[in-house]
Amino acid sequence: MNKNIPVIDMNGTGKRIMQLRIDSGLSVRDLQDVFGFGTPQAIYKWQQGAAMPTLDNLIVLAAVFDVSVDDILVTKAQQMMQVIA
């Protein structure tokens, strides 16, 4: 039996984070200040799809952007094959 399961599209999610940041009128520096990061590298990595925010950071992003976590994450379906042993 084959079943589709959602997989996070890191590049799509990064683009969504960047678009939500821009739509909210926030700079990378503004987000850096919200999270208390010493450097903006983590935010740039999120936007480039090179890394994902942790769950607690996703919740903060959702609150800052006034959206749900589901509105931040971009998923795609990946087929999973059930192997019968």
C-alpha positions as CSV (number, residue, x, y, z in Angstrom):
1,M,0.0,0.0,0.0
2,N,1.3,3.4,-0.9
3,K,0.6,6.5,1.2
4,N,1.5,10.2,0.7
5,I,3.0,11.9,3.7
6,P,3.8,15.6,4.0
7,V,7.5,16.6,3.9
8,I,8.7,20.2,4.7
9,D,9.9,22.0,1.6
10,M,12.8,24.0,3.2
11,N,13.3,26.3,0.2
12,G,9.6,27.1,0.0
13,T,9.4,27.6,3.7
14,G,12.4,30.0,3.6
15,K,10.8,32.0,0.9
16,R,7.6,32.1,2.8
17,I,9.4,33.4,5.9
18,M,11.1,36.1,3.9
19,Q,7.8,37.1,2.3
20,L,6.0,37.2,5.6
21,R,8.8,39.3,7.1
22,I,8.6,41.8,4.2
23,D,4.8,41.9,4.3
24,S,5.0,42.7,8.0
25,G,7.4,45.6,7.4
26,L,10.2,44.0,9.4
27,S,13.9,43.9,8.6
28,V,16.2,41.0,9.3
29,R,17.6,43.2,12.1
30,D,14.1,43.5,13.6
31,L,13.7,39.7,13.7
32,Q,17.2,39.4,15.1
33,D,16.2,41.7,18.0
34,V,12.9,39.8,18.6
35,F,14.9,36.6,19.0
36,G,17.8,38.2,20.8
37,F,20.3,36.7,18.4
38,G,23.8,38.2,18.4
39,T,24.0,37.9,14.6
40,P,21.5,37.6,11.8
41,Q,22.9,34.4,10.3
42,A,20.2,32.1,11.6
43,I,17.5,34.3,10.0
44,Y,19.3,34.3,6.7
45,K,19.7,30.5,6.8
46,W,16.0,30.2,7.4
47,Q,15.2,32.5,4.5
48,Q,17.6,30.6,2.2
49,G,16.1,27.2,3.2
50,A,19.5,26.1,4.6
51,A,18.1,25.6,8.1
52,M,14.7,25.4,9.7
53,P,13.6,27.4,12.8
54,T,13.2,25.3,15.9
55,L,9.6,24.6,17.0
56,D,9.7,27.3,19.6
57,N,11.1,29.8,17.1
58,L,8.3,28.9,14.6
59,I,5.8,29.7,17.3
60,V,7.4,33.1,17.9
61,L,7.5,33.8,14.1
62,A,3.8,32.9,13.9
63,A,3.0,35.4,16.7
64,V,5.2,38.1,15.2
65,F,3.7,37.6,11.7
66,D,0.1,37.1,13.1
67,V,-0.3,33.8,11.2
68,S,-0.5,30.2,12.2
69,V,2.5,27.9,12.1
70,D,0.8,26.1,9.2
71,D,0.9,29.4,7.3
72,I,4.7,29.5,7.6
73,L,5.5,25.9,6.7
74,V,5.4,24.8,3.0
75,T,5.0,21.1,2.5
76,K,5.0,18.7,-0.4
77,A,3.7,15.2,-0.6
78,Q,6.2,12.4,-0.7
79,Q,5.1,8.9,-1.4
80,M,5.8,6.4,1.3
81,M,5.8,2.7,0.5
82,Q,4.8,0.2,3.1
83,V,7.2,-2.7,3.2
84,I,5.7,-6.0,4.3
85,A,8.3,-8.2,6.1
